[in-house]
Protein backbone atom coordinates (compact mmCIF):
# COMPACT_ATOMS: atom_id res chain seq x y z
CA UNK A 1 0.00 0.00 0.00
CA UNK A 2 1.28 3.46 -0.93
CA UNK A 3 1.67 5.70 2.09
CA UNK A 4 0.82 9.43 2.13
CA UNK A 5 4.41 10.63 1.63
CA UNK A 6 4.92 8.35 -1.38
CA UNK A 7 1.63 9.55 -2.86
CA UNK A 8 2.66 13.20 -2.46
CA UNK A 9 5.99 12.43 -4.19
CA UNK A 10 4.25 10.73 -7.13
CA UNK A 11 1.77 13.61 -7.57
CA UNK A 12 4.56 16.20 -7.46
CA UNK A 13 6.54 14.25 -10.07
CA UNK A 14 3.54 13.92 -12.41
CA UNK A 15 2.74 17.65 -12.15
CA UNK A 16 6.37 18.49 -12.85
CA UNK A 17 6.43 16.26 -15.94
CA UNK A 18 3.12 17.72 -17.18
CA UNK A 19 4.52 21.24 -16.86
CA UNK A 20 7.62 20.30 -18.83
CA UNK A 21 5.51 18.63 -21.52
CA UNK A 22 3.37 21.77 -21.86
CA UNK A 23 6.46 23.94 -22.31
CA UNK A 24 7.84 21.58 -24.98
CA UNK A 25 4.49 21.57 -26.82
CA UNK A 26 4.44 25.36 -26.79
CA UNK A 27 7.94 25.56 -28.27
CA UNK A 28 7.12 23.00 -30.98
CA UNK A 29 3.92 24.82 -31.92
CA UNK A 30 5.79 28.12 -32.12
CA UNK A 31 3.33 29.93 -29.87
CA UNK A 32 4.93 32.88 -28.15
CA UNK A 33 1.93 34.44 -26.38
CA UNK A 34 -1.74 34.40 -25.55
CA UNK A 35 -4.18 35.55 -28.22
CA UNK A 36 -6.58 36.90 -25.62
CA UNK A 37 -4.10 39.16 -23.87
CA UNK A 38 -1.18 39.48 -26.27
CA UNK A 39 1.46 38.42 -23.74
CA UNK A 40 3.21 35.35 -22.38
CA UNK A 41 0.70 32.96 -20.79
CA UNK A 42 0.79 32.69 -17.02
CA UNK A 43 -0.61 29.35 -15.94
CA UNK A 44 -1.20 30.36 -12.34
CA UNK A 45 -3.11 33.58 -13.06
CA UNK A 46 -4.55 32.90 -16.49
CA UNK A 47 -4.99 35.59 -19.13
CA UNK A 48 -8.70 36.35 -19.14
CA UNK A 49 -9.75 40.00 -19.45
CA UNK A 50 -11.59 41.71 -16.59
CA UNK A 51 -15.05 40.15 -16.87
CA UNK A 52 -16.62 42.99 -14.88
CA UNK A 53 -15.71 45.44 -17.66
CA UNK A 54 -17.61 43.57 -20.39
CA UNK A 55 -20.58 45.46 -21.85
CA UNK A 56 -23.15 42.67 -22.01
CA UNK A 57 -25.31 44.68 -24.43
CA UNK A 58 -22.55 44.21 -27.00
CA UNK A 59 -21.85 40.59 -26.16
CA UNK A 60 -23.65 38.01 -28.30
CA UNK A 61 -22.47 34.42 -27.82
CA UNK A 62 -25.10 32.35 -29.64
CA UNK A 63 -23.48 30.20 -32.30
CA UNK A 64 -25.08 29.95 -35.74
CA UNK A 65 -28.11 32.15 -34.93
CA UNK A 66 -31.11 32.30 -37.26
CA UNK A 67 -31.21 36.09 -37.19
CA UNK A 68 -28.31 37.20 -35.03
CA UNK A 69 -28.11 40.74 -36.35
CA UNK A 70 -31.71 41.59 -35.41
CA UNK A 71 -31.35 39.93 -31.99
CA UNK A 72 -28.13 41.86 -31.36
CA UNK A 73 -29.94 45.12 -32.17
CA UNK A 74 -32.66 44.29 -29.62
CA UNK A 75 -30.01 43.65 -26.96
CA UNK A 76 -28.89 47.28 -27.16
CA UNK A 77 -32.17 48.38 -25.55
CA UNK A 78 -32.06 46.01 -22.56
CA UNK A 79 -28.88 45.39 -20.54
CA UNK A 80 -29.95 41.84 -19.67
CA UNK A 81 -28.09 38.57 -19.98
CA UNK A 82 -29.67 37.55 -23.28
CA UNK A 83 -28.09 35.65 -26.14
CA UNK A 84 -25.32 34.25 -23.94
CA UNK A 85 -25.19 30.91 -25.75
CA UNK A 86 -24.43 27.56 -24.16
CA UNK A 87 -21.84 24.81 -24.08
CA UNK A 88 -23.81 21.62 -24.38
CA UNK A 89 -26.42 21.72 -21.63
CA UNK A 90 -24.48 24.31 -19.61
CA UNK A 91 -23.72 28.02 -19.70
CA UNK A 92 -20.51 29.15 -21.30
CA UNK A 93 -17.60 30.12 -19.06
CA UNK A 94 -17.71 33.87 -19.80
CA UNK A 95 -21.34 34.46 -18.74
CA UNK A 96 -20.84 32.40 -15.59
CA UNK A 97 -17.79 34.43 -14.57
CA UNK A 98 -19.56 37.70 -15.39
CA UNK A 99 -22.57 36.65 -13.31
CA UNK A 100 -20.38 35.78 -10.34
CA UNK A 101 -18.45 39.04 -10.66
CA UNK A 102 -21.70 41.04 -10.72
CA UNK A 103 -22.99 39.14 -7.69
CA UNK A 104 -19.76 39.86 -5.80
CA UNK A 105 -19.97 43.57 -6.70
CA UNK A 106 -23.57 43.68 -5.44
CA UNK A 107 -22.56 42.11 -2.13
CA UNK A 108 -19.66 44.54 -1.73
CA UNK A 109 -21.98 47.48 -2.40
CA UNK A 110 -24.39 46.36 0.32
CA UNK A 111 -21.92 45.34 3.01
CA UNK A 112 -19.25 48.04 2.66
CA UNK A 113 -19.44 51.59 4.01
CA UNK A 114 -19.01 54.86 2.15
CA UNK A 115 -15.43 56.00 2.59
CA UNK A 116 -15.15 58.81 5.15
CA UNK A 117 -12.51 60.58 3.06
CA UNK A 118 -15.01 60.84 0.21
CA UNK A 119 -17.67 62.29 2.53
CA UNK A 120 -15.16 64.86 3.82
CA UNK A 121 -14.10 65.71 0.26
CA UNK A 122 -17.73 66.47 -0.63
CA UNK A 123 -17.92 68.84 2.34
CA UNK A 124 -20.60 66.85 4.17
CA UNK A 125 -20.85 66.28 7.90
CA UNK A 126 -22.07 62.85 9.04
CA UNK A 127 -24.90 61.67 11.26
CA UNK A 128 -26.30 58.20 11.88
CA UNK A 129 -29.68 56.54 12.26
CA UNK A 130 -30.60 54.34 15.20
CA UNK A 131 -28.83 51.40 13.50
CA UNK A 132 -25.53 50.60 15.21
CA UNK A 133 -24.13 48.32 12.50
CA UNK A 134 -24.68 47.11 8.96
CA UNK A 135 -26.29 43.91 10.27
CA UNK A 136 -28.81 45.93 12.27
CA UNK A 137 -29.47 48.12 9.26
CA UNK A 138 -30.27 45.10 7.07
CA UNK A 139 -32.43 43.30 9.63
CA UNK A 140 -34.22 46.29 11.21
CA UNK A 141 -35.46 48.63 8.43
CA UNK A 142 -37.54 50.53 11.00
CA UNK A 143 -34.42 51.73 12.81
CA UNK A 144 -32.99 53.00 9.53
CA UNK A 145 -35.95 55.41 9.29
CA UNK A 146 -35.22 57.03 12.65
CA UNK A 147 -32.29 59.30 13.52
CA UNK A 148 -30.25 58.79 16.66
CA UNK A 149 -30.56 61.42 19.38
CA UNK A 150 -27.03 62.57 18.59
CA UNK A 151 -27.95 62.95 14.91
CA UNK A 152 -30.97 65.11 15.74
CA UNK A 153 -28.82 67.34 17.94
CA UNK A 154 -26.08 67.65 15.26
CA UNK A 155 -28.54 68.56 12.50
CA UNK A 156 -30.11 71.25 14.65
CA UNK A 157 -26.67 72.68 15.41
CA UNK A 158 -25.10 72.55 11.94
CA UNK A 159 -28.00 72.99 9.49
CA UNK A 160 -29.65 76.23 8.51
CA UNK A 161 -33.27 75.99 9.57
CA UNK A 162 -36.35 76.51 7.35
CA UNK A 163 -34.68 76.41 3.92
CA UNK A 164 -36.70 76.13 0.75
CA UNK A 165 -34.90 72.87 -0.09
CA UNK A 166 -32.98 70.46 2.14
CA UNK A 167 -30.74 68.01 0.28
CA UNK A 168 -28.85 65.21 1.98
CA UNK A 169 -27.03 62.01 0.99
CA UNK A 170 -27.52 58.52 2.43
CA UNK A 171 -25.72 55.22 1.83
CA UNK A 172 -28.91 53.13 1.63
CA UNK A 173 -28.25 49.71 0.15
CA UNK A 174 -25.32 50.66 -2.06
CA UNK A 175 -22.21 52.48 -0.90
CA UNK A 176 -20.78 52.05 -4.41
CA UNK A 177 -23.55 54.18 -5.92
CA UNK A 178 -22.71 57.09 -3.62
CA UNK A 179 -19.02 57.04 -4.52
CA UNK A 180 -19.83 56.74 -8.23
CA UNK A 181 -22.54 59.39 -8.59
CA UNK A 182 -22.65 62.02 -5.83
CA UNK A 183 -19.63 63.92 -7.16
CA UNK A 184 -21.65 64.81 -10.28
CA UNK A 185 -25.25 64.73 -9.05
CA UNK A 186 -25.06 66.94 -5.96
CA UNK A 187 -23.23 69.90 -7.59
CA UNK A 188 -25.58 69.71 -10.59
CA UNK A 189 -28.66 69.95 -8.33
CA UNK A 190 -27.21 72.85 -6.34
CA UNK A 191 -26.20 74.70 -9.49
CA UNK A 192 -29.62 74.13 -11.06
CA UNK A 193 -31.49 75.39 -7.99
CA UNK A 194 -29.19 78.40 -7.77
CA UNK A 195 -30.02 79.30 -11.38
CA UNK A 196 -33.72 79.26 -10.40
CA UNK A 197 -33.04 81.47 -7.40
CA UNK A 198 -34.00 78.73 -4.94
CA UNK A 199 -32.05 78.63 -1.67
CA UNK A 200 -30.86 75.33 -0.23
CA UNK A 201 -30.03 74.22 3.30
CA UNK A 202 -26.83 72.62 4.57
CA UNK A 203 -26.18 69.26 2.89
CA UNK A 204 -24.99 66.33 5.01
CA UNK A 205 -24.59 62.54 5.02
CA UNK A 206 -26.74 59.98 6.85
CA UNK A 207 -25.17 56.59 7.60
CA UNK A 208 -27.38 53.48 7.65
CA UNK A 209 -30.30 55.50 6.28
CA UNK A 210 -33.59 54.36 4.78
CA UNK A 211 -35.77 56.58 2.59
CA UNK A 212 -38.23 57.20 5.42
CA UNK A 213 -35.59 59.08 7.43
CA UNK A 214 -36.26 62.07 5.16
CA UNK A 215 -39.61 62.60 6.88
CA UNK A 216 -38.00 63.20 10.27
CA UNK A 217 -35.31 65.36 8.65
CA UNK A 218 -38.02 67.43 6.97
CA UNK A 219 -39.70 68.05 10.32
CA UNK A 220 -36.39 68.93 12.03
CA UNK A 221 -35.15 71.38 9.38
CA UNK A 222 -38.54 72.82 8.48
CA UNK A 223 -37.73 72.59 4.75
CA UNK A 224 -40.47 73.08 2.15
CA UNK A 225 -38.91 70.34 0.00
CA UNK A 226 -36.65 67.53 1.18
CA UNK A 227 -34.52 65.52 -1.26
CA UNK A 228 -32.47 62.46 -0.36
CA UNK A 229 -29.88 60.99 -2.74
CA UNK A 230 -29.67 57.34 -1.72
CA UNK A 231 -28.08 54.11 -2.90
CA UNK A 232 -30.56 51.60 -4.27
CA UNK A 233 -30.58 47.84 -3.86
CA UNK A 234 -27.86 46.61 -6.27
CA UNK A 235 -28.77 44.16 -9.00
CA UNK A 236 -26.78 41.94 -11.31
CA UNK A 237 -26.58 44.59 -14.03
CA UNK A 238 -25.07 47.34 -11.89
CA UNK A 239 -24.21 47.88 -8.23
CA UNK A 240 -24.00 51.67 -8.70
CA UNK A 241 -27.64 52.66 -9.17
CA UNK A 242 -28.82 55.63 -7.10
CA UNK A 243 -32.18 57.33 -6.69
CA UNK A 244 -33.47 60.70 -5.57
CA UNK A 245 -36.60 60.74 -3.38
CA UNK A 246 -38.25 64.16 -3.15
CA UNK A 247 -41.22 65.25 -1.04
CA UNK A 248 -43.08 68.49 -0.34
CA UNK A 249 -43.34 69.20 3.39
CA UNK A 250 -42.77 65.57 4.36
CA UNK A 251 -44.02 64.39 7.75
CA UNK A 252 -43.38 61.24 9.74
CA UNK A 253 -45.97 58.60 8.86
CA UNK A 254 -47.06 60.17 5.58
CA UNK A 255 -48.08 57.86 2.67
CA UNK A 256 -45.35 56.71 0.30
CA UNK A 257 -47.44 58.09 -2.57
CA UNK A 258 -46.35 61.61 -1.57
CA UNK A 259 -42.78 60.95 -2.74
CA UNK A 260 -41.52 61.78 -6.22
CA UNK A 261 -38.71 59.49 -7.38
CA UNK A 262 -35.93 59.81 -9.96
CA UNK A 263 -34.35 56.37 -10.23
CA UNK A 264 -31.76 54.45 -12.23
CA UNK A 265 -29.05 57.10 -11.83
CA UNK A 266 -25.72 55.63 -12.96
CA UNK A 267 -23.31 55.76 -15.90
CA UNK A 268 -25.28 53.20 -17.94
CA UNK A 269 -28.70 54.61 -17.00
CA UNK A 270 -29.59 58.25 -16.34
CA UNK A 271 -26.22 60.01 -16.52
CA UNK A 272 -25.43 61.59 -13.09
CA UNK A 273 -24.89 65.18 -14.29
CA UNK A 274 -28.08 65.06 -16.37
CA UNK A 275 -29.97 63.54 -13.45
CA UNK A 276 -28.88 66.45 -11.25
CA UNK A 277 -30.27 69.03 -13.68
CA UNK A 278 -33.50 67.03 -14.01
CA UNK A 279 -33.91 66.78 -10.21
CA UNK A 280 -33.45 70.55 -9.86
CA UNK A 281 -36.19 71.08 -12.45
CA UNK A 282 -38.53 68.70 -10.61
CA UNK A 283 -37.88 70.45 -7.28
CA UNK A 284 -38.83 73.78 -8.88
CA UNK A 285 -42.10 72.27 -10.15
CA UNK A 286 -42.82 70.83 -6.70
CA UNK A 287 -42.34 74.25 -5.11
CA UNK A 288 -44.46 75.93 -7.79
CA UNK A 289 -47.30 73.43 -7.37
CA UNK A 290 -46.87 72.86 -3.60
CA UNK A 291 -47.30 69.12 -4.21
CA UNK A 292 -45.24 66.00 -4.79
CA UNK A 293 -45.74 62.32 -5.55
CA UNK A 294 -49.04 61.33 -7.13
CA UNK A 295 -50.43 64.80 -6.39
CA UNK A 296 -47.93 66.31 -8.83
CA UNK A 297 -48.43 66.04 -12.60
CA UNK A 298 -45.03 66.17 -14.31
KOLVOKE-518219 format. One record per residue (C-alpha): residue number from 1; z negated, x, y negated. Coordinates in Angstrom, 3 decimals. Example, Ala and Ser with C-alpha at 12.3 -4.5 7.8 and 13.67 -1.06 7.14 Angstrom:
% residues 2
@seq = 1&z = -7.800&x = 12.300&y = 4.500
@seq = 2&z = -7.140&x = 13.670&y = 1.060
//
This chain:
% residues 298
@seq = 1&z = 0.000&x = 0.000&y = 0.000
@seq = 2&z = 0.929&x = 1.284&y = -3.462
@seq = 3&z = -2.090&x = 1.666&y = -5.700
@seq = 4&z = -2.128&x = 0.823&y = -9.426
@seq = 5&z = -1.628&x = 4.411&y = -10.625
@seq = 6&z = 1.384&x = 4.925&y = -8.354
@seq = 7&z = 2.861&x = 1.630&y = -9.552
@seq = 8&z = 2.463&x = 2.665&y = -13.203
@seq = 9&z = 4.193&x = 5.991&y = -12.435
@seq = 10&z = 7.134&x = 4.247&y = -10.735
@seq = 11&z = 7.573&x = 1.770&y = -13.613
@seq = 12&z = 7.463&x = 4.556&y = -16.204
@seq = 13&z = 10.073&x = 6.542&y = -14.253
@seq = 14&z = 12.406&x = 3.538&y = -13.918
@seq = 15&z = 12.151&x = 2.740&y = -17.645
@seq = 16&z = 12.850&x = 6.370&y = -18.486
@seq = 17&z = 15.941&x = 6.432&y = -16.262
@seq = 18&z = 17.181&x = 3.125&y = -17.720
@seq = 19&z = 16.863&x = 4.515&y = -21.236
@seq = 20&z = 18.830&x = 7.623&y = -20.302
@seq = 21&z = 21.519&x = 5.508&y = -18.628
@seq = 22&z = 21.865&x = 3.368&y = -21.770
@seq = 23&z = 22.309&x = 6.464&y = -23.940
@seq = 24&z = 24.975&x = 7.843&y = -21.582
@seq = 25&z = 26.817&x = 4.489&y = -21.568
@seq = 26&z = 26.787&x = 4.439&y = -25.359
@seq = 27&z = 28.267&x = 7.935&y = -25.557
@seq = 28&z = 30.982&x = 7.122&y = -23.001
@seq = 29&z = 31.925&x = 3.917&y = -24.816
@seq = 30&z = 32.120&x = 5.788&y = -28.125
@seq = 31&z = 29.873&x = 3.329&y = -29.925
@seq = 32&z = 28.152&x = 4.928&y = -32.877
@seq = 33&z = 26.375&x = 1.932&y = -34.435
@seq = 34&z = 25.555&x = -1.739&y = -34.396
@seq = 35&z = 28.225&x = -4.181&y = -35.554
@seq = 36&z = 25.620&x = -6.583&y = -36.895
@seq = 37&z = 23.871&x = -4.099&y = -39.158
@seq = 38&z = 26.267&x = -1.180&y = -39.477
@seq = 39&z = 23.741&x = 1.462&y = -38.420
@seq = 40&z = 22.383&x = 3.210&y = -35.348
@seq = 41&z = 20.793&x = 0.702&y = -32.956
@seq = 42&z = 17.021&x = 0.791&y = -32.689
@seq = 43&z = 15.943&x = -0.606&y = -29.349
@seq = 44&z = 12.341&x = -1.203&y = -30.361
@seq = 45&z = 13.062&x = -3.105&y = -33.578
@seq = 46&z = 16.493&x = -4.553&y = -32.903
@seq = 47&z = 19.126&x = -4.988&y = -35.594
@seq = 48&z = 19.135&x = -8.704&y = -36.348
@seq = 49&z = 19.454&x = -9.754&y = -39.997
@seq = 50&z = 16.589&x = -11.587&y = -41.705
@seq = 51&z = 16.866&x = -15.052&y = -40.154
@seq = 52&z = 14.881&x = -16.623&y = -42.988
@seq = 53&z = 17.659&x = -15.710&y = -45.436
@seq = 54&z = 20.395&x = -17.613&y = -43.572
@seq = 55&z = 21.847&x = -20.584&y = -45.463
@seq = 56&z = 22.007&x = -23.155&y = -42.665
@seq = 57&z = 24.427&x = -25.309&y = -44.678
@seq = 58&z = 27.005&x = -22.554&y = -44.205
@seq = 59&z = 26.161&x = -21.849&y = -40.586
@seq = 60&z = 28.304&x = -23.648&y = -38.006
@seq = 61&z = 27.815&x = -22.467&y = -34.421
@seq = 62&z = 29.644&x = -25.103&y = -32.354
@seq = 63&z = 32.303&x = -23.476&y = -30.200
@seq = 64&z = 35.744&x = -25.083&y = -29.948
@seq = 65&z = 34.927&x = -28.113&y = -32.149
@seq = 66&z = 37.264&x = -31.107&y = -32.299
@seq = 67&z = 37.190&x = -31.214&y = -36.094
@seq = 68&z = 35.034&x = -28.307&y = -37.195
@seq = 69&z = 36.352&x = -28.110&y = -40.739
@seq = 70&z = 35.408&x = -31.714&y = -41.586
@seq = 71&z = 31.994&x = -31.350&y = -39.934
@seq = 72&z = 31.358&x = -28.132&y = -41.856
@seq = 73&z = 32.170&x = -29.936&y = -45.122
@seq = 74&z = 29.624&x = -32.657&y = -44.292
@seq = 75&z = 26.956&x = -30.006&y = -43.650
@seq = 76&z = 27.162&x = -28.890&y = -47.281
@seq = 77&z = 25.545&x = -32.171&y = -48.378
@seq = 78&z = 22.565&x = -32.057&y = -46.011
@seq = 79&z = 20.539&x = -28.878&y = -45.388
@seq = 80&z = 19.672&x = -29.950&y = -41.843
@seq = 81&z = 19.977&x = -28.088&y = -38.566
@seq = 82&z = 23.282&x = -29.671&y = -37.547
@seq = 83&z = 26.136&x = -28.087&y = -35.651
@seq = 84&z = 23.942&x = -25.319&y = -34.249
@seq = 85&z = 25.747&x = -25.190&y = -30.908
@seq = 86&z = 24.163&x = -24.428&y = -27.559
@seq = 87&z = 24.079&x = -21.843&y = -24.805
@seq = 88&z = 24.384&x = -23.809&y = -21.619
@seq = 89&z = 21.630&x = -26.416&y = -21.716
@seq = 90&z = 19.609&x = -24.479&y = -24.307
@seq = 91&z = 19.699&x = -23.721&y = -28.018
@seq = 92&z = 21.304&x = -20.505&y = -29.148
@seq = 93&z = 19.063&x = -17.603&y = -30.121
@seq = 94&z = 19.801&x = -17.707&y = -33.871
@seq = 95&z = 18.743&x = -21.344&y = -34.456
@seq = 96&z = 15.588&x = -20.844&y = -32.399
@seq = 97&z = 14.571&x = -17.793&y = -34.428
@seq = 98&z = 15.393&x = -19.563&y = -37.700
@seq = 99&z = 13.309&x = -22.573&y = -36.654
@seq = 100&z = 10.336&x = -20.378&y = -35.778
@seq = 101&z = 10.658&x = -18.447&y = -39.041
@seq = 102&z = 10.722&x = -21.697&y = -41.035
@seq = 103&z = 7.691&x = -22.986&y = -39.145
@seq = 104&z = 5.805&x = -19.757&y = -39.858
@seq = 105&z = 6.697&x = -19.972&y = -43.565
@seq = 106&z = 5.442&x = -23.565&y = -43.684
@seq = 107&z = 2.129&x = -22.555&y = -42.108
@seq = 108&z = 1.733&x = -19.657&y = -44.538
@seq = 109&z = 2.405&x = -21.984&y = -47.483
@seq = 110&z = -0.324&x = -24.386&y = -46.359
@seq = 111&z = -3.012&x = -21.915&y = -45.340
@seq = 112&z = -2.655&x = -19.254&y = -48.039
@seq = 113&z = -4.012&x = -19.445&y = -51.588
@seq = 114&z = -2.153&x = -19.013&y = -54.857
@seq = 115&z = -2.585&x = -15.425&y = -56.002
@seq = 116&z = -5.152&x = -15.150&y = -58.810
@seq = 117&z = -3.058&x = -12.505&y = -60.578
@seq = 118&z = -0.212&x = -15.012&y = -60.841
@seq = 119&z = -2.531&x = -17.669&y = -62.293
@seq = 120&z = -3.815&x = -15.155&y = -64.858
@seq = 121&z = -0.257&x = -14.097&y = -65.705
@seq = 122&z = 0.626&x = -17.728&y = -66.466
@seq = 123&z = -2.339&x = -17.919&y = -68.839
@seq = 124&z = -4.169&x = -20.602&y = -66.850
@seq = 125&z = -7.897&x = -20.852&y = -66.278
@seq = 126&z = -9.036&x = -22.066&y = -62.848
@seq = 127&z = -11.264&x = -24.897&y = -61.668
@seq = 128&z = -11.883&x = -26.301&y = -58.203
@seq = 129&z = -12.262&x = -29.685&y = -56.542
@seq = 130&z = -15.201&x = -30.601&y = -54.336
@seq = 131&z = -13.500&x = -28.834&y = -51.396
@seq = 132&z = -15.214&x = -25.528&y = -50.602
@seq = 133&z = -12.502&x = -24.132&y = -48.322
@seq = 134&z = -8.965&x = -24.682&y = -47.109
@seq = 135&z = -10.266&x = -26.285&y = -43.912
@seq = 136&z = -12.269&x = -28.812&y = -45.933
@seq = 137&z = -9.258&x = -29.474&y = -48.120
@seq = 138&z = -7.069&x = -30.273&y = -45.100
@seq = 139&z = -9.628&x = -32.434&y = -43.302
@seq = 140&z = -11.206&x = -34.223&y = -46.291
@seq = 141&z = -8.435&x = -35.462&y = -48.632
@seq = 142&z = -10.996&x = -37.543&y = -50.527
@seq = 143&z = -12.814&x = -34.419&y = -51.731
@seq = 144&z = -9.530&x = -32.994&y = -52.997
@seq = 145&z = -9.288&x = -35.948&y = -55.405
@seq = 146&z = -12.649&x = -35.219&y = -57.035
@seq = 147&z = -13.516&x = -32.289&y = -59.296
@seq = 148&z = -16.657&x = -30.253&y = -58.786
@seq = 149&z = -19.381&x = -30.559&y = -61.416
@seq = 150&z = -18.590&x = -27.026&y = -62.565
@seq = 151&z = -14.909&x = -27.953&y = -62.946
@seq = 152&z = -15.738&x = -30.972&y = -65.109
@seq = 153&z = -17.936&x = -28.817&y = -67.341
@seq = 154&z = -15.264&x = -26.083&y = -67.645
@seq = 155&z = -12.499&x = -28.542&y = -68.556
@seq = 156&z = -14.652&x = -30.110&y = -71.254
@seq = 157&z = -15.406&x = -26.666&y = -72.675
@seq = 158&z = -11.939&x = -25.103&y = -72.549
@seq = 159&z = -9.492&x = -28.004&y = -72.992
@seq = 160&z = -8.510&x = -29.654&y = -76.232
@seq = 161&z = -9.569&x = -33.269&y = -75.992
@seq = 162&z = -7.352&x = -36.353&y = -76.514
@seq = 163&z = -3.924&x = -34.677&y = -76.413
@seq = 164&z = -0.749&x = -36.699&y = -76.126
@seq = 165&z = 0.092&x = -34.903&y = -72.867
@seq = 166&z = -2.137&x = -32.979&y = -70.464
@seq = 167&z = -0.281&x = -30.736&y = -68.014
@seq = 168&z = -1.981&x = -28.855&y = -65.206
@seq = 169&z = -0.990&x = -27.034&y = -62.011
@seq = 170&z = -2.428&x = -27.517&y = -58.521
@seq = 171&z = -1.826&x = -25.724&y = -55.217
@seq = 172&z = -1.625&x = -28.906&y = -53.134
@seq = 173&z = -0.146&x = -28.254&y = -49.708
@seq = 174&z = 2.059&x = -25.317&y = -50.659
@seq = 175&z = 0.902&x = -22.213&y = -52.476
@seq = 176&z = 4.415&x = -20.784&y = -52.046
@seq = 177&z = 5.921&x = -23.554&y = -54.183
@seq = 178&z = 3.615&x = -22.706&y = -57.094
@seq = 179&z = 4.521&x = -19.018&y = -57.041
@seq = 180&z = 8.233&x = -19.827&y = -56.735
@seq = 181&z = 8.587&x = -22.542&y = -59.389
@seq = 182&z = 5.833&x = -22.653&y = -62.024
@seq = 183&z = 7.156&x = -19.632&y = -63.917
@seq = 184&z = 10.283&x = -21.649&y = -64.806
@seq = 185&z = 9.054&x = -25.253&y = -64.735
@seq = 186&z = 5.960&x = -25.058&y = -66.944
@seq = 187&z = 7.588&x = -23.228&y = -69.904
@seq = 188&z = 10.589&x = -25.581&y = -69.715
@seq = 189&z = 8.329&x = -28.661&y = -69.948
@seq = 190&z = 6.345&x = -27.206&y = -72.851
@seq = 191&z = 9.495&x = -26.202&y = -74.699
@seq = 192&z = 11.063&x = -29.625&y = -74.125
@seq = 193&z = 7.992&x = -31.494&y = -75.388
@seq = 194&z = 7.771&x = -29.192&y = -78.396
@seq = 195&z = 11.378&x = -30.016&y = -79.303
@seq = 196&z = 10.397&x = -33.720&y = -79.257
@seq = 197&z = 7.397&x = -33.041&y = -81.470
@seq = 198&z = 4.940&x = -34.001&y = -78.733
@seq = 199&z = 1.668&x = -32.052&y = -78.627
@seq = 200&z = 0.226&x = -30.861&y = -75.332
@seq = 201&z = -3.298&x = -30.028&y = -74.224
@seq = 202&z = -4.571&x = -26.829&y = -72.621
@seq = 203&z = -2.887&x = -26.176&y = -69.255
@seq = 204&z = -5.011&x = -24.994&y = -66.328
@seq = 205&z = -5.021&x = -24.586&y = -62.540
@seq = 206&z = -6.853&x = -26.739&y = -59.977
@seq = 207&z = -7.601&x = -25.169&y = -56.592
@seq = 208&z = -7.646&x = -27.382&y = -53.480
@seq = 209&z = -6.283&x = -30.296&y = -55.497
@seq = 210&z = -4.775&x = -33.587&y = -54.364
@seq = 211&z = -2.587&x = -35.771&y = -56.578
@seq = 212&z = -5.423&x = -38.228&y = -57.199
@seq = 213&z = -7.429&x = -35.585&y = -59.081
@seq = 214&z = -5.159&x = -36.256&y = -62.070
@seq = 215&z = -6.885&x = -39.609&y = -62.602
@seq = 216&z = -10.268&x = -37.997&y = -63.201
@seq = 217&z = -8.648&x = -35.308&y = -65.360
@seq = 218&z = -6.972&x = -38.019&y = -67.430
@seq = 219&z = -10.319&x = -39.696&y = -68.055
@seq = 220&z = -12.030&x = -36.395&y = -68.927
@seq = 221&z = -9.381&x = -35.148&y = -71.378
@seq = 222&z = -8.480&x = -38.545&y = -72.821
@seq = 223&z = -4.749&x = -37.728&y = -72.594
@seq = 224&z = -2.154&x = -40.470&y = -73.084
@seq = 225&z = -0.004&x = -38.913&y = -70.342
@seq = 226&z = -1.182&x = -36.650&y = -67.527
@seq = 227&z = 1.258&x = -34.519&y = -65.515
@seq = 228&z = 0.356&x = -32.471&y = -62.455
@seq = 229&z = 2.740&x = -29.882&y = -60.986
@seq = 230&z = 1.718&x = -29.668&y = -57.345
@seq = 231&z = 2.902&x = -28.076&y = -54.110
@seq = 232&z = 4.270&x = -30.557&y = -51.604
@seq = 233&z = 3.861&x = -30.576&y = -47.840
@seq = 234&z = 6.272&x = -27.863&y = -46.613
@seq = 235&z = 8.999&x = -28.772&y = -44.159
@seq = 236&z = 11.312&x = -26.777&y = -41.939
@seq = 237&z = 14.034&x = -26.577&y = -44.587
@seq = 238&z = 11.887&x = -25.070&y = -47.342
@seq = 239&z = 8.231&x = -24.208&y = -47.882
@seq = 240&z = 8.705&x = -23.995&y = -51.673
@seq = 241&z = 9.166&x = -27.636&y = -52.661
@seq = 242&z = 7.097&x = -28.815&y = -55.628
@seq = 243&z = 6.690&x = -32.185&y = -57.326
@seq = 244&z = 5.567&x = -33.473&y = -60.703
@seq = 245&z = 3.382&x = -36.604&y = -60.743
@seq = 246&z = 3.146&x = -38.249&y = -64.156
@seq = 247&z = 1.038&x = -41.222&y = -65.255
@seq = 248&z = 0.342&x = -43.080&y = -68.489
@seq = 249&z = -3.393&x = -43.337&y = -69.195
@seq = 250&z = -4.357&x = -42.768&y = -65.572
@seq = 251&z = -7.748&x = -44.025&y = -64.395
@seq = 252&z = -9.743&x = -43.384&y = -61.244
@seq = 253&z = -8.859&x = -45.970&y = -58.596
@seq = 254&z = -5.583&x = -47.055&y = -60.166
@seq = 255&z = -2.669&x = -48.083&y = -57.861
@seq = 256&z = -0.299&x = -45.349&y = -56.714
@seq = 257&z = 2.574&x = -47.443&y = -58.093
@seq = 258&z = 1.574&x = -46.349&y = -61.605
@seq = 259&z = 2.742&x = -42.779&y = -60.951
@seq = 260&z = 6.223&x = -41.519&y = -61.781
@seq = 261&z = 7.381&x = -38.705&y = -59.494
@seq = 262&z = 9.963&x = -35.933&y = -59.814
@seq = 263&z = 10.234&x = -34.350&y = -56.371
@seq = 264&z = 12.227&x = -31.760&y = -54.448
@seq = 265&z = 11.835&x = -29.045&y = -57.101
@seq = 266&z = 12.958&x = -25.717&y = -55.634
@seq = 267&z = 15.901&x = -23.312&y = -55.761
@seq = 268&z = 17.936&x = -25.279&y = -53.198
@seq = 269&z = 16.998&x = -28.699&y = -54.615
@seq = 270&z = 16.337&x = -29.592&y = -58.247
@seq = 271&z = 16.516&x = -26.224&y = -60.014
@seq = 272&z = 13.087&x = -25.426&y = -61.587
@seq = 273&z = 14.287&x = -24.885&y = -65.175
@seq = 274&z = 16.375&x = -28.077&y = -65.062
@seq = 275&z = 13.446&x = -29.968&y = -63.544
@seq = 276&z = 11.249&x = -28.877&y = -66.454
@seq = 277&z = 13.682&x = -30.268&y = -69.034
@seq = 278&z = 14.008&x = -33.495&y = -67.026
@seq = 279&z = 10.214&x = -33.905&y = -66.777
@seq = 280&z = 9.859&x = -33.449&y = -70.546
@seq = 281&z = 12.455&x = -36.189&y = -71.078
@seq = 282&z = 10.611&x = -38.535&y = -68.703
@seq = 283&z = 7.280&x = -37.883&y = -70.448
@seq = 284&z = 8.884&x = -38.832&y = -73.780
@seq = 285&z = 10.148&x = -42.102&y = -72.273
@seq = 286&z = 6.698&x = -42.816&y = -70.831
@seq = 287&z = 5.109&x = -42.340&y = -74.254
@seq = 288&z = 7.786&x = -44.464&y = -75.935
@seq = 289&z = 7.369&x = -47.297&y = -73.428
@seq = 290&z = 3.605&x = -46.870&y = -72.859
@seq = 291&z = 4.215&x = -47.301&y = -69.120
@seq = 292&z = 4.793&x = -45.238&y = -65.998
@seq = 293&z = 5.553&x = -45.741&y = -62.324
@seq = 294&z = 7.125&x = -49.045&y = -61.330
@seq = 295&z = 6.387&x = -50.431&y = -64.803
@seq = 296&z = 8.830&x = -47.932&y = -66.309
@seq = 297&z = 12.597&x = -48.433&y = -66.045
@seq = 298&z = 14.306&x = -45.033&y = -66.174
//
